[in-house]
Each structure stands twice: as C-alpha cells, then as structure tokens.
Amino acid sequence: MLQRPSQNQHEAPLAANLGLARPPIIYLSTIVTGLVLHFARPIPFVPRLGKPLGALIAVSAATLFIWSIRTFQSVRTPVPGNRPTTTIVKFGPYRFSRNPIYFAFSLFQTAIALGVNDAWILVTLLPAISLMSFVVIPREERYLEARFGAEYAKYKASVGRWL
C-alpha cells in the first residue's frame, strides 16, 4: 500500500532529516567509541557462544537492512532522510516496524558487542537509541505527519516505532 502526499505537503519541511543527527553517523560514532573503550579497557560479558550468536544477529541485521532498502527502492522513495519522502511504505518490513533500518543498525551494534565480547559496545548503543528515540525519529514523524496527514497518523497508530 502506498500513500501519496496529502494536501498538507506545503506545510512540511523539505525533508525529514535536514539536521546534523544523521542515523548512520550516530550509530557509527557509538560503535567506534565502544571499540575504542574496548581496546582501552575491555569488559567481557558473554561466554564463547557470543561469537556465533553475534554472527547470527549480524546476518539478521544485514538481511533486515537490505530488505528495508529494497522495499523503499521498489516504490522509488529515497532512503536518505535528507531527501523528500514520496510515499508511505506499509509493506515488507514496514508492516512490523516504522523504522526497520534503525532497528537493523541497533541489531548490528549488538552483534558487534557479542562478536568482540565487550559490554562497552552495548553501553554505547544506549546513547544511539536515545538520540534516535528522542531526536531523530520524532523529527521524522513530525515531517511525515505534516506531509501525509491522517494517512500517516493511521499508519503510526497501527505499526510500532521499533517493533
């Protein structure tokens, strides 16, 4: 199901995310910070099963990420948040989560933590999730509500932010 912009589109900003808080940068910076802390003062937290579990989660995260990107591409709506959204996508992974790409990023960081067996990478995931939950996603939601009106509000009410 696709929904074209509503009559409200003239009130919406040009794009959902024109700010400095870009999701890939947020996650990359928290991963790098966690790895620096890991090498400076490691905090092991899982037994040997962490590596295979981490690998399984990494594959799951990559699969979800690719599926999410391809779903956007299939309807020709841009993936980067600094470009105008053209449709509300309600199928594929977007049936289960309004933000499957961000969920995939979080899963991938968890996989890295398990793979290197270090709690710092999980600790640094908390600021990433906080920034996403309290800054990035609310800004994107305001944009989508202004651009698509009631149709986005209905989608938002029926599908969870993360899951």
DSSP file (Angstrom, degrees, kcal/mol; ACC not computed):
  #  RESIDUE AA STRUCTURE BP1 BP2  ACC     N-H-->O    O-->H-N    N-H-->O    O-->H-N    TCO  KAPPA ALPHA  PHI   PSI    X-CA   Y-CA   Z-CA
    1    1 A M              0   0    0      0, 0.0    89,-1.2     0, 0.0     2,-0.4   0.000 360.0 360.0 360.0 130.2    0.0    0.0    0.0
    2    2 A L  E     -A   89   0A   0     87,-0.2     2,-0.4    88,-0.1    87,-0.1  -0.897 360.0-160.5-118.8 150.0    1.3    3.4   -1.0
    3    3 A Q  E     -A   88   0A   0     85,-0.5    85,-1.2    -2,-0.4     3,-0.1  -0.988  12.1-144.0-132.1 124.7    0.1    6.8    0.0
    4    4 A R        -     0   0    0     -2,-0.4    83,-0.1    83,-0.2    82,-0.1  -0.370  44.3 -72.4 -77.7 162.0    0.9    9.9   -1.9
    5    5 A P        -     0   0    0      0, 0.0   143,-0.2     0, 0.0    -1,-0.2  -0.228  52.0-129.6 -56.7 144.7    1.5   13.2   -0.1
    6    6 A S    >   -     0   0    0    141,-2.0     3,-1.5    -3,-0.1   143,-0.1  -0.165  34.7 -88.4 -83.2-177.6   -1.6   14.9    1.3
    7    7 A Q  G >  S+     0   0    0      1,-0.3     3,-0.7     2,-0.1     4,-0.1   0.656 121.9  73.1 -65.9 -14.9   -2.7   18.5    0.7
    8    8 A N  G >>  +     0   0    0      1,-0.2     3,-2.3   139,-0.2     4,-0.7   0.503  64.0 101.8 -77.3  -3.3   -0.6   19.3    3.8
    9    9 A Q  G X4 S+     0   0    0     -3,-1.5     3,-0.6   138,-0.4    -1,-0.2   0.754  70.8  63.1 -59.9 -24.8    2.6   18.8    1.9
   10   10 A H  G <4 S+     0   0    0     -3,-0.7    -1,-0.3     1,-0.2    -2,-0.1   0.735 102.2  51.5 -71.1 -20.1    3.1   22.6    1.6
   11   11 A E  G <4 S+     0   0    0     -3,-2.3    -1,-0.2   135,-0.3    -2,-0.2   0.632  93.7  93.8 -87.4 -15.7    3.4   22.9    5.4
   12   12 A A  S << S-     0   0    0     -4,-0.7   131,-0.1    -3,-0.6   132,-0.1  -0.427  82.7-107.6 -79.4 150.3    6.0   20.2    5.6
   13   13 A P        -     0   0    0      0, 0.0    -1,-0.1     0, 0.0     3,-0.1  -0.172  41.0 -98.2 -62.6 170.7    9.8   20.8    5.7
   14   14 A L  S    S-     0   0    0      1,-0.1     2,-0.3    70,-0.1    71,-0.1   0.842  99.8  -0.5 -62.8 -34.4   11.7   19.8    2.6
   15   15 A A  S    S-     0   0    0     69,-0.1     3,-0.3     1,-0.1    67,-0.1  -0.953  71.3-109.7-152.3 167.1   12.8   16.5    4.1
   16   16 A A  S    S+     0   0    0     67,-0.5     2,-0.4    65,-0.5    66,-0.2   0.830 106.7  29.4 -71.7 -33.2   12.6   14.5    7.3
   17   17 A N        +     0   0    0     64,-3.2    -1,-0.2    66,-0.1   119,-0.0  -0.731  56.8 144.3-137.5  85.7   16.1   14.9    8.4
   18   18 A L        +     0   0    0     -2,-0.4    -1,-0.1    -3,-0.3    64,-0.1   0.399  55.2  95.9 -96.5   0.9   18.0   18.1    7.5
   19   19 A G  S    S-     0   0    0      2,-0.2    -2,-0.0    -3,-0.1    -3,-0.0  -0.097  89.2-103.1 -85.4-176.6   19.9   18.2   10.8
   20   20 A L  S    S+     0   0    0      1,-0.1     2,-2.1     2,-0.0     5,-0.1   0.680  97.3  92.0 -79.7 -19.7   23.3   17.0   11.9
   21   21 A A        +     0   0    0      4,-0.1    -2,-0.2   110,-0.0    -1,-0.1  -0.510  57.4 172.6 -80.1  77.4   21.9   14.0   13.7
   22   22 A R    >>  -     0   0    0     -2,-2.1     4,-2.4     1,-0.1     3,-0.6  -0.773  33.7-133.1 -89.9 126.2   22.2   11.6   10.8
   23   23 A P  H 3> S+     0   0    0      0, 0.0     4,-2.5     0, 0.0     5,-0.3   0.858 102.4  49.9 -51.8 -47.4   21.4    8.0   11.8
   24   24 A P  H 3> S+     0   0    0      0, 0.0     4,-2.5     0, 0.0     5,-0.2   0.905 113.8  47.4 -60.8 -36.5   24.4    6.3   10.1
   25   25 A I  H <> S+     0   0    0     -3,-0.6     4,-2.6     2,-0.2     5,-0.2   0.895 110.3  52.6 -69.2 -39.6   26.7    8.8   11.7
   26   26 A I  H  X S+     0   0    0     -4,-2.4     4,-1.9     2,-0.2     5,-0.2   0.962 115.2  40.2 -58.8 -52.5   25.1    8.3   15.1
   27   27 A Y  H  X S+     0   0    0     -4,-2.5     4,-2.4     1,-0.2    -2,-0.2   0.913 115.2  51.1 -67.1 -42.2   25.5    4.5   15.0
   28   28 A L  H  X S+     0   0    0     -4,-2.5     4,-2.7    -5,-0.3     5,-0.2   0.914 110.5  49.6 -61.3 -42.4   29.0    4.6   13.5
   29   29 A S  H  X S+     0   0    0     -4,-2.6     4,-2.3     1,-0.2    -1,-0.2   0.878 112.1  47.1 -67.0 -36.4   30.2    7.1   16.1
   30   30 A T  H  X S+     0   0    0     -4,-1.9     4,-2.3    -5,-0.2    -1,-0.2   0.858 112.6  50.1 -74.0 -32.1   28.8    5.0   19.0
   31   31 A I  H  X S+     0   0    0     -4,-2.4     4,-2.5     2,-0.2    -2,-0.2   0.946 112.8  46.3 -65.6 -47.4   30.3    1.8   17.5
   32   32 A V  H  X S+     0   0    0     -4,-2.7     4,-2.6     2,-0.2    -2,-0.2   0.915 112.8  50.1 -61.8 -43.1   33.7    3.5   17.2
   33   33 A T  H  X S+     0   0    0     -4,-2.3     4,-2.5     1,-0.2    -1,-0.2   0.930 111.2  49.2 -60.3 -45.2   33.5    4.9   20.7
   34   34 A G  H  X S+     0   0    0     -4,-2.3     4,-2.3     1,-0.2    87,-0.2   0.892 111.6  48.8 -61.4 -40.1   32.6    1.4   22.0
   35   35 A L  H  X S+     0   0    0     -4,-2.5     4,-2.4     2,-0.2    -1,-0.2   0.889 109.7  51.5 -68.4 -38.8   35.5   -0.2   20.2
   36   36 A V  H  X S+     0   0    0     -4,-2.6     4,-2.0     2,-0.2    -2,-0.2   0.940 112.9  45.6 -61.5 -46.2   38.0    2.4   21.5
   37   37 A L  H  X S+     0   0    0     -4,-2.5     4,-3.1     1,-0.2    -2,-0.2   0.879 109.8  56.4 -63.3 -37.2   36.8    1.8   25.0
   38   38 A H  H  < S+     0   0    0     -4,-2.3    -2,-0.2     1,-0.2    -1,-0.2   0.926 111.2  42.1 -58.9 -46.3   37.0   -2.0   24.3
   39   39 A F  H  < S+     0   0    0     -4,-2.4    -1,-0.2     2,-0.2    -2,-0.2   0.806 117.8  47.3 -74.0 -28.0   40.7   -1.7   23.3
   40   40 A A  H  < S-     0   0    0     -4,-2.0    -2,-0.2     1,-0.2    -1,-0.2   0.895 138.9  -6.5 -77.4 -42.2   41.4    0.7   26.2
   41   41 A R  S  < S-     0   0    0     -4,-3.1    -1,-0.2    -5,-0.2    -2,-0.2  -0.580  78.4-150.9-157.2  82.9   39.7   -1.3   29.0
   42   42 A P        -     0   0    0      0, 0.0    -4,-0.1     0, 0.0    76,-0.1  -0.211   6.6-162.5 -63.6 147.3   37.7   -4.4   27.8
   43   43 A I        -     0   0    0     74,-0.0    76,-2.9     0, 0.0    77,-0.2  -0.791  12.5-158.0-128.2  86.8   34.7   -5.6   29.7
   44   44 A P        +     0   0    0      0, 0.0    74,-0.2     0, 0.0    73,-0.1  -0.357  21.1 165.0 -63.7 145.5   33.9   -9.1   28.6
   45   45 A F        +     0   0    0      1,-0.2    73,-0.1     2,-0.1    69,-0.1   0.489  49.0  53.5-142.3  -7.5   30.3  -10.2   29.3
   46   46 A V  S    S-     0   0    0     68,-0.1    -1,-0.2     1,-0.1     5,-0.0  -0.957  72.1-118.6-132.4 152.3   29.4  -13.3   27.4
   47   47 A P    >   -     0   0    0      0, 0.0     3,-2.3     0, 0.0     4,-0.2  -0.029  57.2 -70.5 -73.0-171.8   30.9  -16.8   27.1
   48   48 A R  T >  S+     0   0    0      1,-0.3     3,-1.1     2,-0.2    69,-0.0   0.695 124.7  73.8 -57.4 -22.3   32.2  -18.3   23.9
   49   49 A L  T 3> S+     0   0    0      1,-0.2     4,-2.0     2,-0.2    -1,-0.3   0.615  76.9  82.1 -68.8  -9.8   28.7  -18.6   22.5
   50   50 A G  H <> S+     0   0    0     -3,-2.3     4,-3.0     1,-0.2    -1,-0.2   0.879  85.2  55.1 -63.0 -38.5   28.7  -14.9   22.0
   51   51 A K  H <> S+     0   0    0     -3,-1.1     4,-2.4    -4,-0.2    -1,-0.2   0.951 110.9  41.7 -65.5 -49.2   30.6  -15.0   18.7
   52   52 A P  H  > S+     0   0    0      0, 0.0     4,-2.2     0, 0.0    -1,-0.2   0.905 117.7  48.4 -64.7 -36.8   28.2  -17.4   16.9
   53   53 A L  H  X S+     0   0    0     -4,-2.0     4,-2.5     2,-0.2    -2,-0.2   0.911 111.2  50.8 -65.6 -41.6   25.2  -15.6   18.3
   54   54 A G  H  X S+     0   0    0     -4,-3.0     4,-2.5    -5,-0.2    -1,-0.2   0.896 109.7  50.5 -61.1 -41.0   26.7  -12.3   17.2
   55   55 A A  H  X S+     0   0    0     -4,-2.4     4,-2.3     2,-0.2    -2,-0.2   0.912 110.4  49.4 -64.2 -42.5   27.3  -13.6   13.7
   56   56 A L  H  X S+     0   0    0     -4,-2.2     4,-2.2     1,-0.2    -2,-0.2   0.912 113.0  46.5 -63.0 -43.0   23.6  -14.8   13.5
   57   57 A I  H  X S+     0   0    0     -4,-2.5     4,-2.8     2,-0.2    -2,-0.2   0.886 110.5  53.7 -67.0 -38.6   22.4  -11.4   14.7
   58   58 A A  H  X S+     0   0    0     -4,-2.5     4,-2.6     2,-0.2    -2,-0.2   0.917 110.0  46.9 -62.5 -42.9   24.7   -9.6   12.2
   59   59 A V  H  X S+     0   0    0     -4,-2.3     4,-2.5     2,-0.2    -1,-0.2   0.912 113.2  49.5 -64.4 -41.6   23.3  -11.6    9.3
   60   60 A S  H  X S+     0   0    0     -4,-2.2     4,-2.5     2,-0.2    -2,-0.2   0.913 111.7  48.6 -62.5 -42.7   19.8  -10.9   10.5
   61   61 A A  H  X S+     0   0    0     -4,-2.8     4,-2.6     2,-0.2    -2,-0.2   0.919 112.3  48.0 -63.8 -44.3   20.6   -7.2   10.8
   62   62 A A  H  X S+     0   0    0     -4,-2.6     4,-2.6     2,-0.2     5,-0.2   0.901 112.0  50.1 -63.9 -40.4   22.1   -7.1    7.3
   63   63 A T  H  X S+     0   0    0     -4,-2.5     4,-2.6     2,-0.2    -2,-0.2   0.930 112.3  46.6 -63.2 -45.8   19.1   -9.0    5.9
   64   64 A L  H  X S+     0   0    0     -4,-2.5     4,-2.5     2,-0.2    -2,-0.2   0.909 112.7  50.7 -62.5 -42.6   16.7   -6.6    7.5
   65   65 A F  H  X S+     0   0    0     -4,-2.6     4,-2.5     2,-0.2    -2,-0.2   0.943 112.8  44.6 -60.8 -49.8   18.7   -3.6    6.3
   66   66 A I  H  X S+     0   0    0     -4,-2.6     4,-2.8     1,-0.2     5,-0.2   0.914 113.5  50.6 -62.7 -43.9   18.8   -4.8    2.7
   67   67 A W  H  X S+     0   0    0     -4,-2.6     4,-2.0    -5,-0.2    -1,-0.2   0.911 111.6  48.7 -60.0 -43.3   15.1   -5.8    2.7
   68   68 A S  H  X S+     0   0    0     -4,-2.5     4,-2.0     2,-0.2    -2,-0.2   0.920 113.0  46.3 -63.7 -45.8   14.2   -2.3    4.1
   69   69 A I  H  X S+     0   0    0     -4,-2.5     4,-2.7     1,-0.2    -2,-0.2   0.935 113.2  49.0 -63.2 -47.3   16.3   -0.5    1.5
   70   70 A R  H  X S+     0   0    0     -4,-2.8     4,-2.1     1,-0.2    -1,-0.2   0.849 107.4  55.8 -63.7 -33.6   15.0   -2.6   -1.4
   71   71 A T  H  X S+     0   0    0     -4,-2.0     4,-0.7    -5,-0.2    -1,-0.2   0.936 110.3  45.0 -64.3 -45.4   11.4   -2.0   -0.2
   72   72 A F  H ><>S+     0   0    0     -4,-2.0     5,-2.1     1,-0.2     3,-1.1   0.933 113.4  50.6 -60.9 -45.5   11.9    1.7   -0.4
   73   73 A Q  H ><5S+     0   0    0     -4,-2.7     3,-1.3     1,-0.3    -1,-0.2   0.834  99.4  65.3 -63.5 -31.8   13.6    1.4   -3.8
   74   74 A S  H 3<5S+     0   0    0     -4,-2.1    -1,-0.3     1,-0.3    -2,-0.2   0.760 111.3  35.5 -64.2 -23.6   10.8   -0.7   -5.2
   75   75 A V  T <<5S-     0   0    0     -3,-1.1    -1,-0.3    -4,-0.7    -2,-0.2   0.231 113.6-116.9-112.6  11.5    8.4    2.3   -4.8
   76   76 A R  T < 5 +     0   0    0     -3,-1.3    -3,-0.2     1,-0.2    -2,-0.1   0.843  64.8 142.4  57.7  39.2   11.1    4.9   -5.7
   77   77 A T      < -     0   0    0     -5,-2.1    -1,-0.2     9,-0.1    -2,-0.2  -0.918  55.7-108.1-104.1 138.9   11.1    6.7   -2.4
   78   78 A P        -     0   0    0      0, 0.0     8,-0.1     0, 0.0     5,-0.1  -0.303  15.8-150.3 -69.1 147.5   14.5    7.9   -1.3
   79   79 A V  S    S+     0   0    0      6,-0.1     4,-0.0     3,-0.0     6,-0.0   0.906  72.9  85.7 -81.0 -46.0   16.2    6.2    1.6
   80   80 A P  S >  S-     0   0    0      0, 0.0     3,-1.4     0, 0.0   -64,-0.2  -0.339  74.8-139.5 -62.1 135.6   18.2    9.1    2.9
   81   81 A G  T 3  S+     0   0    0      1,-0.3   -64,-3.2   -65,-0.1   -65,-0.5   0.570  96.7  70.6 -71.8  -8.9   16.2   11.3    5.3
   82   82 A N  T 3  S+     0   0    0    -66,-0.2    -1,-0.3   -67,-0.1   -64,-0.0   0.312  90.6  72.3 -91.5  10.1   17.6   14.5    3.8
   83   83 A R  S <  S-     0   0    0     -3,-1.4   -67,-0.5    -5,-0.1   -66,-0.1  -0.920  99.4 -89.3-119.1 150.3   15.6   13.9    0.7
   84   84 A P        -     0   0    0      0, 0.0     2,-0.3     0, 0.0   -69,-0.1  -0.308  37.1-125.1 -62.7 134.1   11.8   14.3    0.4
   85   85 A T        -     0   0    0      1,-0.1     3,-0.1    -8,-0.1    -8,-0.1  -0.624  22.5-170.7 -75.4 134.1    9.7   11.2    1.1
   86   86 A T        +     0   0    0     -2,-0.3     2,-0.3     1,-0.2    -1,-0.1   0.702  62.3  10.8-101.8 -22.7    7.4   10.4   -1.8
   87   87 A T        -     0   0    0    -83,-0.1     2,-0.6   -85,-0.1    -1,-0.2  -0.979  68.8-112.8-150.0 159.1    5.2    7.7   -0.3
   88   88 A I  E     -A    3   0A   0    -85,-1.2     2,-0.6    -2,-0.3   -85,-0.5  -0.889  35.3-148.2 -92.0 121.2    4.3    6.0    3.0
   89   89 A V  E     +A    2   0A   0     -2,-0.6   -87,-0.2   -87,-0.1   -17,-0.1  -0.822  26.4 167.4 -95.9 124.4    5.5    2.4    2.6
   90   90 A K        +     0   0    0    -89,-1.2     2,-0.2    -2,-0.6    -1,-0.1   0.210  51.7  71.2-121.9  12.7    3.3   -0.1    4.5
   91   91 A F  S >  S+     0   0    0    -90,-0.2     3,-1.5     3,-0.1     5,-0.1  -0.660  81.1  26.5-123.5-179.9    4.5   -3.4    3.2
   92   92 A G  G >  S-     0   0    0      1,-0.3     3,-1.6    -2,-0.2     4,-0.3  -0.425 133.1 -15.2  64.0-141.5    7.7   -5.5    3.6
   93   93 A P  G >> S+     0   0    0      0, 0.0     4,-1.6     0, 0.0     3,-1.4   0.704 129.5  75.2 -67.1 -16.9    9.4   -4.9    6.9
   94   94 A Y  G <4 S+     0   0    0     -3,-1.5    -2,-0.2     1,-0.3    -3,-0.1   0.511  81.1  69.7 -75.5  -3.4    7.4   -1.7    7.3
   95   95 A R  G <4 S+     0   0    0     -3,-1.6    -1,-0.3     1,-0.1     3,-0.1   0.745 111.9  30.2 -75.3 -25.3    4.4   -3.8    8.2
   96   96 A F  T <4 S+     0   0    0     -3,-1.4    64,-0.4     1,-0.3     2,-0.3   0.679 130.0  21.7-107.6 -25.6    6.1   -4.7   11.5
   97   97 A S     <  -     0   0    0     -4,-1.6    -1,-0.3    62,-0.1    64,-0.2  -0.998  52.0-149.0-148.3 138.1    8.2   -1.6   12.2
   98   98 A R  S    S+     0   0    0     62,-2.4    63,-0.2    -2,-0.3    64,-0.1   0.658 105.2  35.3 -77.4 -14.5    8.1    2.1   11.2
   99   99 A N     >  +     0   0    0     62,-0.8     4,-2.1    61,-0.3    -1,-0.2  -0.396  64.9 150.0-135.7  57.4   11.9    2.2   11.5
  100  100 A P  H  > S+     0   0    0      0, 0.0     4,-2.3     0, 0.0     5,-0.1   0.804  75.1  57.5 -66.2 -26.5   13.3   -1.2   10.4
  101  101 A I  H  > S+     0   0    0      2,-0.2     4,-2.2     1,-0.2     5,-0.1   0.934 109.4  44.3 -67.3 -43.6   16.6    0.4    9.2
  102  102 A Y  H  > S+     0   0    0      2,-0.2     4,-2.2     1,-0.2    -1,-0.2   0.876 112.3  52.6 -67.5 -36.7   17.3    1.9   12.6
  103  103 A F  H  X S+     0   0    0     -4,-2.1     4,-2.5     2,-0.2    -1,-0.2   0.908 108.5  51.0 -62.9 -41.1   16.3   -1.4   14.2
  104  104 A A  H  X S+     0   0    0     -4,-2.3     4,-2.6     2,-0.2    -2,-0.2   0.902 108.2  52.0 -62.9 -41.3   18.8   -3.1   11.9
  105  105 A F  H  X S+     0   0    0     -4,-2.2     4,-2.1     2,-0.2    -1,-0.2   0.921 111.1  47.6 -59.8 -43.4   21.5   -0.6   12.9
  106  106 A S  H  X S+     0   0    0     -4,-2.2     4,-2.0     1,-0.2    -2,-0.2   0.905 111.9  49.4 -65.6 -41.8   20.8   -1.4   16.6
  107  107 A L  H  X S+     0   0    0     -4,-2.5     4,-2.5     1,-0.2    -1,-0.2   0.908 109.6  52.6 -61.7 -41.6   20.9   -5.2   16.0
  108  108 A F  H  X S+     0   0    0     -4,-2.6     4,-2.1     1,-0.2    -2,-0.2   0.903 108.3  49.3 -64.0 -41.1   24.2   -4.8   14.1
  109  109 A Q  H  X S+     0   0    0     -4,-2.1     4,-2.1     2,-0.2    -1,-0.2   0.892 110.8  51.0 -64.9 -37.8   25.8   -2.9   17.0
  110  110 A T  H  X S+     0   0    0     -4,-2.0     4,-2.3     2,-0.2    -2,-0.2   0.906 108.3  52.9 -62.2 -41.4   24.5   -5.6   19.4
  111  111 A A  H  X S+     0   0    0     -4,-2.5     4,-2.9     1,-0.2    -2,-0.2   0.893 107.7  50.5 -61.9 -40.8   26.1   -8.2   17.1
  112  112 A I  H  X S+     0   0    0     -4,-2.1     4,-2.5     2,-0.2     5,-0.3   0.924 108.4  52.7 -63.1 -43.6   29.4   -6.4   17.2
  113  113 A A  H  X>S+     0   0    0     -4,-2.1     5,-2.1     1,-0.2     4,-0.7   0.916 114.1  42.5 -58.2 -44.0   29.2   -6.4   21.0
  114  114 A L  H  <5S+     0   0    0     -4,-2.3    -1,-0.2     3,-0.2    -2,-0.2   0.901 112.6  54.2 -69.1 -40.1   28.6  -10.1   21.1
  115  115 A G  H  <5S+     0   0    0     -4,-2.9    -2,-0.2     1,-0.2    -1,-0.2   0.879 119.1  31.9 -63.8 -39.7   31.2  -10.8   18.5
  116  116 A V  H  <5S-     0   0    0     -4,-2.5    -1,-0.2    -5,-0.2    -2,-0.2   0.460 106.5-128.7 -95.8  -1.6   34.0   -9.0   20.3
  117  117 A N  T  <5 +     0   0    0     -4,-0.7     2,-0.4    -5,-0.3    -3,-0.2   0.960  59.6 135.5  54.7  59.4   32.6   -9.9   23.7
  118  118 A D    >>< -     0   0    0     -5,-2.1     3,-0.7   -74,-0.2     4,-0.6  -0.969  49.6-156.0-143.9 127.5   32.6   -6.4   25.1
  119  119 A A  H 3> S+     0   0    0    -76,-2.9     4,-2.6    -2,-0.4     3,-0.4   0.724  87.1  76.5 -71.2 -22.5   30.0   -4.6   27.1
  120  120 A W  H 3> S+     0   0    0      1,-0.2     4,-2.7     2,-0.2    -1,-0.2   0.880  91.2  54.7 -57.1 -37.1   31.2   -1.2   26.1
  121  121 A I  H <> S+     0   0    0     -3,-0.7     4,-0.5     1,-0.2    -1,-0.2   0.853 110.4  45.6 -68.8 -33.1   29.7   -1.5   22.7
  122  122 A L  H  X S+     0   0    0     -4,-0.6     4,-0.9    -3,-0.4     3,-0.5   0.881 111.0  53.5 -72.0 -38.6   26.3   -2.3   24.3
  123  123 A V  H >< S+     0   0    0     -4,-2.6     3,-0.8     1,-0.2    -2,-0.2   0.915 109.0  48.5 -61.8 -42.4   26.8    0.6   26.7
  124  124 A T  H 3X S+     0   0    0     -4,-2.7     4,-1.0     1,-0.2    -1,-0.2   0.653  99.1  68.7 -75.1 -13.2   27.4    3.0   23.8
  125  125 A L  H 3X S+     0   0    0     -4,-0.5     4,-2.7    -3,-0.5     5,-0.3   0.820  87.9  68.2 -68.8 -30.2   24.3    1.7   22.0
  126  126 A L  H <X S+     0   0    0     -4,-0.9     4,-2.4    -3,-0.8    -1,-0.2   0.914  99.2  46.0 -59.8 -46.2   22.2    3.3   24.7
  127  127 A P  H  > S+     0   0    0      0, 0.0     4,-2.8     0, 0.0    -1,-0.2   0.882 112.2  53.2 -64.2 -34.0   23.0    6.9   23.6
  128  128 A A  H  X S+     0   0    0     -4,-1.0     4,-2.4     2,-0.2    -2,-0.2   0.952 111.7  43.9 -62.9 -48.6   22.4    5.9   20.0
  129  129 A I  H  X S+     0   0    0     -4,-2.7     4,-2.9     1,-0.2    -1,-0.2   0.884 113.7  52.4 -64.6 -37.6   19.0    4.5   20.8
  130  130 A S  H  X S+     0   0    0     -4,-2.4     4,-2.6    -5,-0.3     5,-0.3   0.937 110.4  46.6 -63.8 -47.0   18.3    7.6   22.9
  131  131 A L  H  X>S+     0   0    0     -4,-2.8     5,-2.1     1,-0.2     4,-1.9   0.909 115.5  46.9 -61.3 -41.3   19.2   10.0   20.2
  132  132 A M  I  <>S+     0   0    0     -4,-2.4     5,-2.8    -5,-0.2    -2,-0.2   0.936 117.0  43.0 -64.8 -46.0   17.1    8.1   17.7
  133  133 A S  I  <5S+     0   0    0     -4,-2.9    -2,-0.2    -5,-0.2    -1,-0.2   0.825 126.1  29.2 -72.0 -33.3   14.1    7.8   20.0
  134  134 A F  I  <5S+     0   0    0     -4,-2.6    -1,-0.2    -5,-0.2    -2,-0.2   0.585 134.7  15.8-108.6 -11.7   14.1   11.4   21.3
  135  135 A V  I  X5S+     0   0    0     -4,-1.9     4,-1.6    -5,-0.3    -3,-0.2   0.668 123.7  36.4-122.8 -63.4   15.6   13.5   18.5
  136  136 A V  I  ><S+     0   0    0     -5,-2.1     4,-2.3     2,-0.2     5,-0.2   0.961 118.2  42.5 -67.8 -56.4   15.7   11.8   15.1
  137  137 A I  H  ><S+     0   0    0     -5,-2.8     4,-2.9     1,-0.2     5,-0.2   0.916 113.4  51.3 -63.8 -44.9   12.5    9.7   14.9
  138  138 A P  H  > S+     0   0    0      0, 0.0     4,-2.3     0, 0.0    -1,-0.2   0.903 110.8  50.2 -58.7 -37.5   10.2   12.4   16.5
  139  139 A R  H  X S+     0   0    0     -4,-1.6     4,-1.9     2,-0.2    -2,-0.2   0.922 112.4  46.7 -64.4 -42.8   11.6   14.9   13.9
  140  140 A E  H  X S+     0   0    0     -4,-2.3     4,-2.7     1,-0.2    -1,-0.2   0.892 110.9  52.6 -65.3 -39.1   10.9   12.4   11.1
  141  141 A E  H  X S+     0   0    0     -4,-2.9     4,-2.6     2,-0.2     5,-0.2   0.902 107.6  51.0 -64.4 -40.9    7.4   11.7   12.5
  142  142 A R  H  X S+     0   0    0     -4,-2.3     4,-2.2    -5,-0.2    -1,-0.2   0.918 111.6  48.9 -61.6 -42.2    6.5   15.4   12.6
  143  143 A Y  H  X S+     0   0    0     -4,-1.9     4,-2.5     2,-0.2    -2,-0.2   0.944 112.7  46.4 -61.0 -48.8    7.7   15.7    8.9
  144  144 A L  H  X S+     0   0    0     -4,-2.7     4,-3.0     1,-0.2     5,-0.4   0.873 111.6  51.5 -65.9 -37.2    5.6   12.7    7.8
  145  145 A E  H  X S+     0   0    0     -4,-2.6     4,-1.7     2,-0.2    -1,-0.2   0.905 113.4  45.2 -64.4 -40.8    2.5   13.9    9.7
  146  146 A A  H  < S+     0   0    0     -4,-2.2  -135,-0.3    -5,-0.2  -134,-0.3   0.880 119.7  41.3 -69.1 -37.2    2.8   17.3    8.0
  147  147 A R  H  < S+     0   0    0     -4,-2.5  -141,-2.0    -5,-0.2  -138,-0.4   0.882 130.9  21.8 -79.2 -39.1    3.4   15.8    4.6
  148  148 A F  H >< S-     0   0    0     -4,-3.0     3,-1.1  -143,-0.2     4,-0.3   0.489  86.2-169.0-114.1  -5.5    0.9   12.9    4.6
  149  149 A G  T >X  +     0   0    0     -4,-1.7     4,-1.9    -5,-0.4     3,-0.6  -0.216  65.5   2.5  61.1-135.0   -1.6   14.0    7.3
  150  150 A A  H 3> S+     0   0    0      1,-0.2     4,-2.6     2,-0.2    -1,-0.2   0.795 125.9  63.0 -61.1 -32.4   -4.2   11.5    8.5
  151  151 A E  H <> S+     0   0    0     -3,-1.1     4,-1.9     1,-0.2    -1,-0.2   0.914 107.5  42.5 -63.0 -41.7   -2.8    8.6    6.5
  152  152 A Y  H <> S+     0   0    0     -3,-0.6     4,-3.3    -4,-0.3     5,-0.2   0.903 111.6  55.2 -69.8 -39.7    0.5    8.7    8.3
  153  153 A A  H  X S+     0   0    0     -4,-1.9     4,-1.9     1,-0.2    -2,-0.2   0.899 108.8  48.4 -58.6 -40.4   -1.3    9.1   11.6
  154  154 A K  H  X S+     0   0    0     -4,-2.6     4,-1.1     2,-0.2    -1,-0.2   0.921 113.3  46.6 -65.8 -44.3   -3.3    6.0   10.9
  155  155 A Y  H >X S+     0   0    0     -4,-1.9     4,-1.7     1,-0.2     3,-0.7   0.927 111.2  52.5 -62.0 -45.4   -0.1    4.1    9.9
  156  156 A K  H 3< S+     0   0    0     -4,-3.3    -1,-0.2     1,-0.3    -2,-0.2   0.866 108.9  50.5 -59.6 -38.0    1.7    5.4   13.0
  157  157 A A  H 3< S+     0   0    0     -4,-1.9    -1,-0.3    -5,-0.2    -2,-0.2   0.734 115.2  43.0 -72.4 -22.0   -1.2    4.2   15.2
  158  158 A S  H << S+     0   0    0     -4,-1.1     2,-0.4    -3,-0.7    -2,-0.2   0.644 111.9  50.1-101.3 -16.3   -1.1    0.7   13.7
  159  159 A V  S  < S-     0   0    0     -4,-1.7    -1,-0.1    -5,-0.1   -62,-0.1  -0.985  83.6-117.6-128.9 133.8    2.6   -0.1   13.5
  160  160 A G        -     0   0    0     -2,-0.4   -62,-2.4   -64,-0.4   -61,-0.3  -0.229  19.0-121.3 -69.4 156.1    5.2    0.3   16.3
  161  161 A R  S    S+     0   0    0    -64,-0.2   -62,-0.8   -63,-0.2    -1,-0.1   0.932 107.6   4.2 -61.9 -49.0    8.1    2.7   16.2
  162  162 A W              0   0    0    -64,-0.1   -63,-0.2   -65,-0.1   -59,-0.1   0.826 360.0 360.0-103.1 -52.2   10.7   -0.1   16.7
  163  163 A L              0   0    0    -66,-0.1    -3,-0.2   -65,-0.1    -2,-0.1   0.287 360.0 360.0-142.0 360.0    8.6   -3.3   16.6
